[in-house]
Amino acid sequence: MLASLRLLLLPALVIAGLGLAACERQGPAERAGRSLDRAGENLRDTVDPPKGPVERLGRSVDRAVN
C-alpha cells in the first residue's frame, strides 16, 4: 500500500512543481492587465473611499496578496 501511495504522490508533486515554475515570468499582456486593475482600484478608492482604518487595511492587504 505504501508503494502505491508513493507511486501516485511523486508524479503529482512533480506536476505541481512544474506548474508553479511556469508561472514566474510575466508577459506584456499580464503587466498591462495588472496596470488596468490598479487603475480600477484607484478609481474605486476615489469614488468610494474606505470608511475606516480596518477597511483601508483590508484593501491594502488585498493589493499585496493579489
N, CA, C, O and CB atoms as a CASP TS submission, in Angstrom:
PFRMAT TS
TARGET T0000
AUTHOR 0000-0000-0000
METHOD Language model
MODEL 1
PARENT N/A
ATOM      1  N   MET     1       0.820  -1.187   0.000  1.00  0.00           N
ATOM      2  CA  MET     1       0.000   0.000   0.000  1.00  0.00           C
ATOM      3  C   MET     1       0.871   1.261   0.000  1.00  0.00           C
ATOM      4  O   MET     1       0.559   2.225  -0.699  1.00  0.00           O
ATOM      5  CB  MET     1      -0.937  -0.008   1.205  1.00  0.00           C
ATOM      6  N   LEU     2       1.947   1.262   0.769  1.00  0.00           N
ATOM      7  CA  LEU     2       2.831   2.413   0.833  1.00  0.00           C
ATOM      8  C   LEU     2       3.501   2.663  -0.515  1.00  0.00           C
ATOM      9  O   LEU     2       3.705   3.813  -0.904  1.00  0.00           O
ATOM     10  CB  LEU     2       3.885   2.212   1.918  1.00  0.00           C
ATOM     11  N   ALA     3       3.842   1.600  -1.220  1.00  0.00           N
ATOM     12  CA  ALA     3       4.468   1.748  -2.532  1.00  0.00           C
ATOM     13  C   ALA     3       3.497   2.373  -3.539  1.00  0.00           C
ATOM     14  O   ALA     3       3.901   3.200  -4.356  1.00  0.00           O
ATOM     15  CB  ALA     3       4.957   0.385  -3.046  1.00  0.00           C
ATOM     16  N   SER     4       2.235   1.987  -3.483  1.00  0.00           N
ATOM     17  CA  SER     4       1.259   2.563  -4.411  1.00  0.00           C
ATOM     18  C   SER     4       1.000   4.038  -4.081  1.00  0.00           C
ATOM     19  O   SER     4       0.745   4.836  -4.983  1.00  0.00           O
ATOM     20  CB  SER     4      -0.064   1.765  -4.365  1.00  0.00           C
ATOM     21  N   LEU     5       1.062   4.400  -2.805  1.00  0.00           N
ATOM     22  CA  LEU     5       0.901   5.795  -2.417  1.00  0.00           C
ATOM     23  C   LEU     5       2.060   6.631  -2.950  1.00  0.00           C
ATOM     24  O   LEU     5       1.859   7.734  -3.458  1.00  0.00           O
ATOM     25  CB  LEU     5       0.806   5.924  -0.888  1.00  0.00           C
ATOM     26  N   ARG     6       3.258   6.103  -2.831  1.00  0.00           N
ATOM     27  CA  ARG     6       4.425   6.806  -3.369  1.00  0.00           C
ATOM     28  C   ARG     6       4.335   6.935  -4.880  1.00  0.00           C
ATOM     29  O   ARG     6       4.710   7.960  -5.448  1.00  0.00           O
ATOM     30  CB  ARG     6       5.715   6.080  -2.982  1.00  0.00           C
ATOM     31  N   LEU     7       3.844   5.903  -5.517  1.00  0.00           N
ATOM     32  CA  LEU     7       3.712   5.898  -6.969  1.00  0.00           C
ATOM     33  C   LEU     7       2.739   6.987  -7.441  1.00  0.00           C
ATOM     34  O   LEU     7       2.916   7.550  -8.522  1.00  0.00           O
ATOM     35  CB  LEU     7       3.240   4.520  -7.454  1.00  0.00           C
ATOM     36  N   LEU     8       1.735   7.277  -6.649  1.00  0.00           N
ATOM     37  CA  LEU     8       0.779   8.325  -7.006  1.00  0.00           C
ATOM     38  C   LEU     8       1.246   9.716  -6.567  1.00  0.00           C
ATOM     39  O   LEU     8       0.980  10.708  -7.246  1.00  0.00           O
ATOM     40  CB  LEU     8      -0.575   8.021  -6.385  1.00  0.00           C
ATOM     41  N   LEU     9       1.936   9.782  -5.442  1.00  0.00           N
ATOM     42  CA  LEU     9       2.321  11.063  -4.877  1.00  0.00           C
ATOM     43  C   LEU     9       3.467  11.720  -5.646  1.00  0.00           C
ATOM     44  O   LEU     9       3.457  12.934  -5.849  1.00  0.00           O
ATOM     45  CB  LEU     9       2.712  10.885  -3.433  1.00  0.00           C
ATOM     46  N   LEU    10       4.433  10.945  -6.067  1.00  0.00           N
ATOM     47  CA  LEU    10       5.588  11.504  -6.754  1.00  0.00           C
ATOM     48  C   LEU    10       5.222  12.230  -8.052  1.00  0.00           C
ATOM     49  O   LEU    10       5.655  13.368  -8.232  1.00  0.00           O
ATOM     50  CB  LEU    10       6.576  10.408  -7.049  1.00  0.00           C
ATOM     51  N   PRO    11       4.461  11.645  -8.950  1.00  0.00           N
ATOM     52  CA  PRO    11       4.092  12.385 -10.172  1.00  0.00           C
ATOM     53  C   PRO    11       3.255  13.630  -9.872  1.00  0.00           C
ATOM     54  O   PRO    11       3.381  14.643 -10.560  1.00  0.00           O
ATOM     55  CB  PRO    11       3.318  11.472 -11.122  1.00  0.00           C
ATOM     56  N   ALA    12       2.411  13.559  -8.860  1.00  0.00           N
ATOM     57  CA  ALA    12       1.593  14.724  -8.508  1.00  0.00           C
ATOM     58  C   ALA    12       2.478  15.873  -8.038  1.00  0.00           C
ATOM     59  O   ALA    12       2.229  17.026  -8.391  1.00  0.00           O
ATOM     60  CB  ALA    12       0.566  14.358  -7.414  1.00  0.00           C
ATOM     61  N   LEU    13       3.494  15.577  -7.257  1.00  0.00           N
ATOM     62  CA  LEU    13       4.400  16.616  -6.783  1.00  0.00           C
ATOM     63  C   LEU    13       5.229  17.202  -7.926  1.00  0.00           C
ATOM     64  O   LEU    13       5.472  18.408  -7.962  1.00  0.00           O
ATOM     65  CB  LEU    13       5.322  16.056  -5.703  1.00  0.00           C
ATOM     66  N   VAL    14       5.654  16.368  -8.842  1.00  0.00           N
ATOM     67  CA  VAL    14       6.431  16.847  -9.991  1.00  0.00           C
ATOM     68  C   VAL    14       5.576  17.765 -10.861  1.00  0.00           C
ATOM     69  O   VAL    14       6.047  18.819 -11.291  1.00  0.00           O
ATOM     70  CB  VAL    14       6.962  15.658 -10.826  1.00  0.00           C
ATOM     71  N   ILE    15       4.347  17.386 -11.122  1.00  0.00           N
ATOM     72  CA  ILE    15       3.451  18.206 -11.945  1.00  0.00           C
ATOM     73  C   ILE    15       3.158  19.531 -11.250  1.00  0.00           C
ATOM     74  O   ILE    15       3.131  20.575 -11.902  1.00  0.00           O
ATOM     75  CB  ILE    15       2.134  17.452 -12.238  1.00  0.00           C
ATOM     76  N   ALA    16       2.937  19.503  -9.939  1.00  0.00           N
ATOM     77  CA  ALA    16       2.680  20.741  -9.199  1.00  0.00           C
ATOM     78  C   ALA    16       3.900  21.652  -9.239  1.00  0.00           C
ATOM     79  O   ALA    16       3.760  22.864  -9.398  1.00  0.00           O
ATOM     80  CB  ALA    16       2.296  20.431  -7.742  1.00  0.00           C
ATOM     81  N   GLY    17       5.080  21.090  -9.099  1.00  0.00           N
ATOM     82  CA  GLY    17       6.301  21.896  -9.151  1.00  0.00           C
ATOM     83  C   GLY    17       6.513  22.534 -10.510  1.00  0.00           C
ATOM     84  O   GLY    17       6.923  23.691 -10.600  1.00  0.00           O
ATOM     85  N   LEU    18       6.237  21.790 -11.560  1.00  0.00           N
ATOM     86  CA  LEU    18       6.368  22.352 -12.910  1.00  0.00           C
ATOM     87  C   LEU    18       5.342  23.453 -13.152  1.00  0.00           C
ATOM     88  O   LEU    18       5.637  24.449 -13.812  1.00  0.00           O
ATOM     89  CB  LEU    18       6.210  21.250 -13.965  1.00  0.00           C
ATOM     90  N   GLY    19       4.161  23.275 -12.627  1.00  0.00           N
ATOM     91  CA  GLY    19       3.120  24.286 -12.782  1.00  0.00           C
ATOM     92  C   GLY    19       3.495  25.583 -12.093  1.00  0.00           C
ATOM     93  O   GLY    19       3.246  26.664 -12.628  1.00  0.00           O
ATOM     94  N   LEU    20       4.082  25.492 -10.927  1.00  0.00           N
ATOM     95  CA  LEU    20       4.499  26.699 -10.211  1.00  0.00           C
ATOM     96  C   LEU    20       5.680  27.370 -10.886  1.00  0.00           C
ATOM     97  O   LEU    20       5.758  28.599 -10.915  1.00  0.00           O
ATOM     98  CB  LEU    20       4.853  26.364  -8.773  1.00  0.00           C
ATOM     99  N   ALA    21       6.587  26.594 -11.422  1.00  0.00           N
ATOM    100  CA  ALA    21       7.757  27.165 -12.090  1.00  0.00           C
ATOM    101  C   ALA    21       7.362  27.898 -13.365  1.00  0.00           C
ATOM    102  O   ALA    21       8.031  28.856 -13.753  1.00  0.00           O
ATOM    103  CB  ALA    21       8.774  26.069 -12.411  1.00  0.00           C
ATOM    104  N   ALA    22       6.305  27.476 -14.014  1.00  0.00           N
ATOM    105  CA  ALA    22       5.881  28.097 -15.264  1.00  0.00           C
ATOM    106  C   ALA    22       5.201  29.448 -15.048  1.00  0.00           C
ATOM    107  O   ALA    22       5.041  30.208 -16.003  1.00  0.00           O
ATOM    108  CB  ALA    22       4.945  27.170 -16.002  1.00  0.00           C
ATOM    109  N   CYS    23       4.805  29.759 -13.840  1.00  0.00           N
ATOM    110  CA  CYS    23       4.040  30.984 -13.576  1.00  0.00           C
ATOM    111  C   CYS    23       4.914  32.173 -13.185  1.00  0.00           C
ATOM    112  O   CYS    23       4.374  33.222 -12.832  1.00  0.00           O
ATOM    113  CB  CYS    23       3.038  30.729 -12.483  1.00  0.00           C
ATOM    114  N   GLU    24       6.207  32.057 -13.233  1.00  0.00           N
ATOM    115  CA  GLU    24       7.059  33.124 -12.741  1.00  0.00           C
ATOM    116  C   GLU    24       7.212  34.280 -13.723  1.00  0.00           C
ATOM    117  O   GLU    24       7.289  35.430 -13.290  1.00  0.00           O
ATOM    118  CB  GLU    24       8.402  32.573 -12.410  1.00  0.00           C
ATOM    119  N   ARG    25       7.259  34.025 -14.995  1.00  0.00           N
ATOM    120  CA  ARG    25       7.519  35.057 -15.986  1.00  0.00           C
ATOM    121  C   ARG    25       6.226  35.788 -16.345  1.00  0.00           C
ATOM    122  O   ARG    25       5.182  35.168 -16.544  1.00  0.00           O
ATOM    123  CB  ARG    25       8.160  34.447 -17.242  1.00  0.00           C
ATOM    124  N   GLN    26       6.315  37.115 -16.425  1.00  0.00           N
ATOM    125  CA  GLN    26       5.157  37.925 -16.785  1.00  0.00           C
ATOM    126  C   GLN    26       5.345  38.496 -18.182  1.00  0.00           C
ATOM    127  O   GLN    26       6.392  39.055 -18.506  1.00  0.00           O
ATOM    128  CB  GLN    26       4.937  39.059 -15.761  1.00  0.00           C
ATOM    129  N   GLY    27       4.331  38.347 -18.987  1.00  0.00           N
ATOM    130  CA  GLY    27       4.381  38.904 -20.325  1.00  0.00           C
ATOM    131  C   GLY    27       3.804  40.306 -20.356  1.00  0.00           C
ATOM    132  O   GLY    27       3.306  40.798 -19.344  1.00  0.00           O
ATOM    133  N   PRO    28       3.868  40.952 -21.512  1.00  0.00           N
ATOM    134  CA  PRO    28       3.369  42.323 -21.613  1.00  0.00           C
ATOM    135  C   PRO    28       1.857  42.424 -21.375  1.00  0.00           C
ATOM    136  O   PRO    28       1.384  43.425 -20.836  1.00  0.00           O
ATOM    137  CB  PRO    28       3.707  42.890 -22.977  1.00  0.00           C
ATOM    138  N   ALA    29       1.105  41.409 -21.768  1.00  0.00           N
ATOM    139  CA  ALA    29      -0.345  41.454 -21.562  1.00  0.00           C
ATOM    140  C   ALA    29      -0.673  41.365 -20.070  1.00  0.00           C
ATOM    141  O   ALA    29      -1.593  42.030 -19.592  1.00  0.00           O
ATOM    142  CB  ALA    29      -1.041  40.306 -22.334  1.00  0.00           C
ATOM    143  N   GLU    30       0.072  40.553 -19.348  1.00  0.00           N
ATOM    144  CA  GLU    30      -0.177  40.439 -17.911  1.00  0.00           C
ATOM    145  C   GLU    30       0.186  41.741 -17.190  1.00  0.00           C
ATOM    146  O   GLU    30      -0.527  42.169 -16.282  1.00  0.00           O
ATOM    147  CB  GLU    30       0.624  39.262 -17.320  1.00  0.00           C
ATOM    148  N   ARG    31       1.277  42.358 -17.589  1.00  0.00           N
ATOM    149  CA  ARG    31       1.655  43.644 -16.980  1.00  0.00           C
ATOM    150  C   ARG    31       0.611  44.715 -17.285  1.00  0.00           C
ATOM    151  O   ARG    31       0.264  45.508 -16.409  1.00  0.00           O
ATOM    152  CB  ARG    31       3.042  44.098 -17.488  1.00  0.00           C
ATOM    153  N   ALA    32       0.107  44.743 -18.520  1.00  0.00           N
ATOM    154  CA  ALA    32      -0.922  45.723 -18.888  1.00  0.00           C
ATOM    155  C   ALA    32      -2.209  45.464 -18.107  1.00  0.00           C
ATOM    156  O   ALA    32      -2.873  46.402 -17.668  1.00  0.00           O
ATOM    157  CB  ALA    32      -1.199  45.676 -20.409  1.00  0.00           C
ATOM    158  N   GLY    33      -2.553  44.211 -17.940  1.00  0.00           N
ATOM    159  CA  GLY    33      -3.749  43.863 -17.163  1.00  0.00           C
ATOM    160  C   GLY    33      -3.619  44.270 -15.714  1.00  0.00           C
ATOM    161  O   GLY    33      -4.571  44.772 -15.114  1.00  0.00           O
ATOM    162  N   ARG    34      -2.444  44.057 -15.150  1.00  0.00           N
ATOM    163  CA  ARG    34      -2.218  44.451 -13.757  1.00  0.00           C
ATOM    164  C   ARG    34      -2.307  45.972 -13.622  1.00  0.00           C
ATOM    165  O   ARG    34      -2.836  46.480 -12.633  1.00  0.00           O
ATOM    166  CB  ARG    34      -0.838  43.942 -13.259  1.00  0.00           C
ATOM    167  N   SER    35      -1.796  46.688 -14.607  1.00  0.00           N
ATOM    168  CA  SER    35      -1.873  48.144 -14.591  1.00  0.00           C
ATOM    169  C   SER    35      -3.325  48.614 -14.649  1.00  0.00           C
ATOM    170  O   SER    35      -3.707  49.543 -13.937  1.00  0.00           O
ATOM    171  CB  SER    35      -1.078  48.733 -15.762  1.00  0.00           C
ATOM    172  N   LEU    36      -4.124  47.982 -15.487  1.00  0.00           N
ATOM    173  CA  LEU    36      -5.549  48.321 -15.557  1.00  0.00           C
ATOM    174  C   LEU    36      -6.262  48.001 -14.255  1.00  0.00           C
ATOM    175  O   LEU    36      -7.134  48.755 -13.824  1.00  0.00           O
ATOM    176  CB  LEU    36      -6.216  47.575 -16.708  1.00  0.00           C
ATOM    177  N   ASP    37      -5.904  46.897 -13.629  1.00  0.00           N
ATOM    178  CA  ASP    37      -6.505  46.536 -12.338  1.00  0.00           C
ATOM    179  C   ASP    37      -6.202  47.594 -11.291  1.00  0.00           C
ATOM    180  O   ASP    37      -7.086  47.998 -10.535  1.00  0.00           O
ATOM    181  CB  ASP    37      -5.993  45.165 -11.866  1.00  0.00           C
ATOM    182  N   ARG    38      -4.965  48.038 -11.246  1.00  0.00           N
ATOM    183  CA  ARG    38      -4.585  49.064 -10.268  1.00  0.00           C
ATOM    184  C   ARG    38      -5.302  50.378 -10.541  1.00  0.00           C
ATOM    185  O   ARG    38      -5.711  51.068  -9.607  1.00  0.00           O
ATOM    186  CB  ARG    38      -3.069  49.284 -10.285  1.00  0.00           C
ATOM    187  N   ALA    39      -5.457  50.727 -11.807  1.00  0.00           N
ATOM    188  CA  ALA    39      -6.178  51.955 -12.150  1.00  0.00           C
ATOM    189  C   ALA    39      -7.632  51.856 -11.695  1.00  0.00           C
ATOM    190  O   ALA    39      -8.194  52.822 -11.179  1.00  0.00           O
ATOM    191  CB  ALA    39      -6.106  52.224 -13.674  1.00  0.00           C
ATOM    192  N   GLY    40      -8.233  50.694 -11.886  1.00  0.00           N
ATOM    193  CA  GLY    40      -9.613  50.482 -11.423  1.00  0.00           C
ATOM    194  C   GLY    40      -9.732  50.568  -9.915  1.00  0.00           C
ATOM    195  O   GLY    40     -10.697  51.130  -9.397  1.00  0.00           O
ATOM    196  N   GLU    41      -8.755  50.014  -9.203  1.00  0.00           N
ATOM    197  CA  GLU    41      -8.768  50.081  -7.743  1.00  0.00           C
ATOM    198  C   GLU    41      -8.623  51.523  -7.269  1.00  0.00           C
ATOM    199  O   GLU    41      -9.303  51.943  -6.332  1.00  0.00           O
ATOM    200  CB  GLU    41      -7.646  49.214  -7.155  1.00  0.00           C
ATOM    201  N   ASN    42      -7.741  52.277  -7.913  1.00  0.00           N
ATOM    202  CA  ASN    42      -7.566  53.684  -7.536  1.00  0.00           C
ATOM    203  C   ASN    42      -8.837  54.480  -7.799  1.00  0.00           C
ATOM    204  O   ASN    42      -9.202  55.343  -7.001  1.00  0.00           O
ATOM    205  CB  ASN    42      -6.389  54.304  -8.302  1.00  0.00           C
ATOM    206  N   LEU    43      -9.516  54.201  -8.908  1.00  0.00           N
ATOM    207  CA  LEU    43     -10.772  54.875  -9.215  1.00  0.00           C
ATOM    208  C   LEU    43     -11.821  54.515  -8.174  1.00  0.00           C
ATOM    209  O   LEU    43     -12.561  55.387  -7.719  1.00  0.00           O
ATOM    210  CB  LEU    43     -11.262  54.502 -10.628  1.00  0.00           C
ATOM    211  N   ARG    44     -11.896  53.247  -7.792  1.00  0.00           N
ATOM    212  CA  ARG    44     -12.853  52.820  -6.776  1.00  0.00           C
ATOM    213  C   ARG    44     -12.583  53.534  -5.454  1.00  0.00           C
ATOM    214  O   ARG    44     -13.518  53.964  -4.778  1.00  0.00           O
ATOM    215  CB  ARG    44     -12.791  51.294  -6.582  1.00  0.00           C
ATOM    216  N   ASP    45     -11.295  53.664  -5.081  1.00  0.00           N
ATOM    217  CA  ASP    45     -10.963  54.345  -3.832  1.00  0.00           C
ATOM    218  C   ASP    45     -11.327  55.824  -3.895  1.00  0.00           C
ATOM    219  O   ASP    45     -11.656  56.420  -2.869  1.00  0.00           O
ATOM    220  CB  ASP    45      -9.475  54.185  -3.519  1.00  0.00           C
ATOM    221  N   THR    46     -11.273  56.423  -5.079  1.00  0.00           N
ATOM    222  CA  THR    46     -11.634  57.830  -5.232  1.00  0.00           C
ATOM    223  C   THR    46     -13.151  58.010  -5.130  1.00  0.00           C
ATOM    224  O   THR    46     -13.628  58.925  -4.459  1.00  0.00           O
ATOM    225  CB  THR    46     -11.118  58.375  -6.579  1.00  0.00           C
ATOM    226  N   VAL    47     -13.894  57.141  -5.791  1.00  0.00           N
ATOM    227  CA  VAL    47     -15.351  57.244  -5.804  1.00  0.00           C
ATOM    228  C   VAL    47     -15.946  56.771  -4.479  1.00  0.00           C
ATOM    229  O   VAL    47     -16.856  57.405  -3.947  1.00  0.00           O
ATOM    230  CB  VAL    47     -15.934  56.429  -6.964  1.00  0.00           C
ATOM    231  N   ASP    48     -15.438  55.666  -3.948  1.00  0.00           N
ATOM    232  CA  ASP    48     -15.950  55.075  -2.713  1.00  0.00           C
ATOM    233  C   ASP    48     -14.776  54.839  -1.759  1.00  0.00           C
ATOM    234  O   ASP    48     -14.281  53.717  -1.657  1.00  0.00           O
ATOM    235  CB  ASP    48     -16.717  53.737  -3.003  1.00  0.00           C
ATOM    236  N   PRO    49     -14.327  55.890  -1.058  1.00  0.00           N
ATOM    237  CA  PRO    49     -13.157  55.731  -0.192  1.00  0.00           C
ATOM    238  C   PRO    49     -13.452  54.785   0.970  1.00  0.00           C
ATOM    239  O   PRO    49     -14.598  54.658   1.402  1.00  0.00           O
ATOM    240  CB  PRO    49     -12.703  57.092   0.343  1.00  0.00           C
ATOM    241  N   PRO    50     -12.407  54.122   1.471  1.00  0.00           N
ATOM    242  CA  PRO    50     -12.608  53.236   2.623  1.00  0.00           C
ATOM    243  C   PRO    50     -13.156  54.032   3.801  1.00  0.00           C
ATOM    244  O   PRO    50     -12.740  55.164   4.046  1.00  0.00           O
ATOM    245  CB  PRO    50     -11.283  52.532   3.017  1.00  0.00           C
ATOM    246  N   LYS    51     -14.093  53.428   4.525  1.00  0.00           N
ATOM    247  CA  LYS    51     -14.786  54.132   5.601  1.00  0.00           C
ATOM    248  C   LYS    51     -13.977  54.222   6.891  1.00  0.00           C
ATOM    249  O   LYS    51     -14.150  55.159   7.671  1.00  0.00           O
ATOM    250  CB  LYS    51     -16.091  53.456   5.884  1.00  0.00           C
ATOM    251  N   GLY    52     -13.110  53.266   7.113  1.00  0.00           N
ATOM    252  CA  GLY    52     -12.368  53.284   8.365  1.00  0.00           C
ATOM    253  C   GLY    52     -11.011  52.627   8.219  1.00  0.00           C
ATOM    254  O   GLY    52     -10.650  52.164   7.137  1.00  0.00           O
ATOM    255  N   PRO    53     -10.254  52.585   9.319  1.00  0.00           N
ATOM    256  CA  PRO    53      -8.904  52.033   9.248  1.00  0.00           C
ATOM    257  C   PRO    53      -8.876  50.540   8.926  1.00  0.00           C
ATOM    258  O   PRO    53      -7.944  50.068   8.275  1.00  0.00           O
ATOM    259  CB  PRO    53      -8.195  52.275  10.547  1.00  0.00           C
ATOM    260  N   VAL    54      -9.876  49.801   9.370  1.00  0.00           N
ATOM    261  CA  VAL    54      -9.897  48.360   9.094  1.00  0.00           C
ATOM    262  C   VAL    54     -10.161  48.104   7.615  1.00  0.00           C
ATOM    263  O   VAL    54      -9.550  47.222   7.013  1.00  0.00           O
ATOM    264  CB  VAL    54     -10.968  47.655   9.956  1.00  0.00           C
ATOM    265  N   GLU    55     -11.064  48.872   7.037  1.00  0.00           N
ATOM    266  CA  GLU    55     -11.335  48.706   5.606  1.00  0.00           C
ATOM    267  C   GLU    55     -10.131  49.111   4.767  1.00  0.00           C
ATOM    268  O   GLU    55      -9.826  48.463   3.766  1.00  0.00           O
ATOM    269  CB  GLU    55     -12.560  49.528   5.194  1.00  0.00           C
ATOM    270  N   ARG    56      -9.437  50.192   5.172  1.00  0.00           N
ATOM    271  CA  ARG    56      -8.211  50.593   4.464  1.00  0.00           C
ATOM    272  C   ARG    56      -7.168  49.489   4.545  1.00  0.00           C
ATOM    273  O   ARG    56      -6.500  49.184   3.557  1.00  0.00           O
ATOM    274  CB  ARG    56      -7.643  51.906   5.050  1.00  0.00           C
ATOM    275  N   LEU    57      -7.029  48.894   5.722  1.00  0.00           N
ATOM    276  CA  LEU    57      -6.077  47.799   5.905  1.00  0.00           C
ATOM    277  C   LEU    57      -6.459  46.607   5.035  1.00  0.00           C
ATOM    278  O   LEU    57      -5.596  45.984   4.417  1.00  0.00           O
ATOM    279  CB  LEU    57      -6.011  47.380   7.385  1.00  0.00           C
ATOM    280  N   GLY    58      -7.736  46.294   4.988  1.00  0.00           N
ATOM    281  CA  GLY    58      -8.200  45.185   4.158  1.00  0.00           C
ATOM    282  C   GLY    58      -7.898  45.382   2.689  1.00  0.00           C
ATOM    283  O   GLY    58      -7.480  44.453   2.000  1.00  0.00           O
ATOM    284  N   ARG    59      -8.113  46.599   2.214  1.00  0.00           N
ATOM    285  CA  ARG    59      -7.827  46.874   0.798  1.00  0.00           C
ATOM    286  C   ARG    59      -6.350  46.798   0.508  1.00  0.00           C
ATOM    287  O   ARG    59      -5.952  46.313  -0.551  1.00  0.00           O
ATOM    288  CB  ARG    59      -8.353  48.242   0.399  1.00  0.00           C
ATOM    289  N   SER    60      -5.514  47.274   1.439  1.00  0.00           N
ATOM    290  CA  SER    60      -4.078  47.198   1.197  1.00  0.00           C
ATOM    291  C   SER    60      -3.591  45.753   1.243  1.00  0.00           C
ATOM    292  O   SER    60      -2.672  45.392   0.508  1.00  0.00           O
ATOM    293  CB  SER    60      -3.319  48.043   2.221  1.00  0.00           C
ATOM    294  N   VAL    61      -4.186  44.926   2.088  1.00  0.00           N
ATOM    295  CA  VAL    61      -3.837  43.506   2.114  1.00  0.00           C
ATOM    296  C   VAL    61      -4.268  42.841   0.816  1.00  0.00           C
ATOM    297  O   VAL    61      -3.538  42.015   0.267  1.00  0.00           O
ATOM    298  CB  VAL    61      -4.490  42.801   3.323  1.00  0.00           C
ATOM    299  N   ASP    62      -5.451  43.196   0.322  1.00  0.00           N
ATOM    300  CA  ASP    62      -5.910  42.638  -0.960  1.00  0.00           C
ATOM    301  C   ASP    62      -4.936  42.977  -2.077  1.00  0.00           C
ATOM    302  O   ASP    62      -4.631  42.128  -2.914  1.00  0.00           O
ATOM    303  CB  ASP    62      -7.315  43.165  -1.310  1.00  0.00           C
ATOM    304  N   ARG    63      -4.442  44.217  -2.096  1.00  0.00           N
ATOM    305  CA  ARG    63      -3.492  44.608  -3.139  1.00  0.00           C
ATOM    306  C   ARG    63      -2.177  43.874  -3.005  1.00  0.00           C
ATOM    307  O   ARG    63      -1.567  43.504  -4.008  1.00  0.00           O
ATOM    308  CB  ARG    63      -3.248  46.100  -3.099  1.00  0.00           C
ATOM    309  N   ALA    64      -1.731  43.659  -1.781  1.00  0.00           N
ATOM    310  CA  ALA    64      -0.450  42.977  -1.565  1.00  0.00           C
ATOM    311  C   ALA    64      -0.541  41.515  -1.954  1.00  0.00           C
ATOM    312  O   ALA    64       0.419  40.956  -2.485  1.00  0.00           O
ATOM    313  CB  ALA    64      -0.010  43.102  -0.104  1.00  0.00           C
ATOM    314  N   VAL    65      -1.670  40.889  -1.700  1.00  0.00           N
ATOM    315  CA  VAL    65      -1.827  39.460  -1.986  1.00  0.00           C
ATOM    316  C   VAL    65      -2.108  39.221  -3.462  1.00  0.00           C
ATOM    317  O   VAL    65      -1.631  38.241  -4.035  1.00  0.00           O
ATOM    318  CB  VAL    65      -2.953  38.866  -1.138  1.00  0.00           C
ATOM    319  N   ASN    66      -2.872  40.100  -4.076  1.00  0.00           N
ATOM    320  CA  ASN    66      -3.241  39.899  -5.490  1.00  0.00           C
ATOM    321  C   ASN    66      -2.274  40.523  -6.370  1.00  0.00           C
ATOM    322  O   ASN    66      -2.418  40.459  -7.590  1.00  0.00           O
ATOM    323  CB  ASN    66      -4.590  40.435  -5.797  1.00  0.00           C
TER
END
